[in-house]
């Protein structure tokens, strides 16, 4: 039974009692029933608006999911997806949500980025790559660096 039906039932019960409408208690009772009726109508209107809003939010969520799939899909780093071939893109997998995103070399060199899927901060540390002592190529001589600084 809906709120409106319940208020109508109570209203019918009061009318069936054939109360003297000149008494103050009866006037208060009728005012309470009118208030209940107004409140039931308002709640019914809000429920309908909530249902409409909920449907719209679901549609927006679905559209956003499609946009995310288009932007961050599994094949996000295909060369065909990017017009700028000079700047390479790299796939990075978030350790928290395990989603793969594509980032440019510039973003990697900045050192960190926030995962667009879960908000986790992804940090990139390249100190091992640029450590001259670990270089076995012979082109990096630590003494050369000292000469350059003096």
Buried (B, 14 or more C-beta within 10 A) or exposed (E): EEBBEEBBEBBEEBEEEEBEEEEEEBEEBBEEBEEBBEEBEEEEEEEEEEEEEEEEEEEEEEEEEEEEEEEBEEEBBEEEEBEEEEEEBEEBEBEEBEBBBBBBEEBBEEEEBEBEBEEBEBEBEEEEEEEEEEEEEEEBEEEEEEEEEE
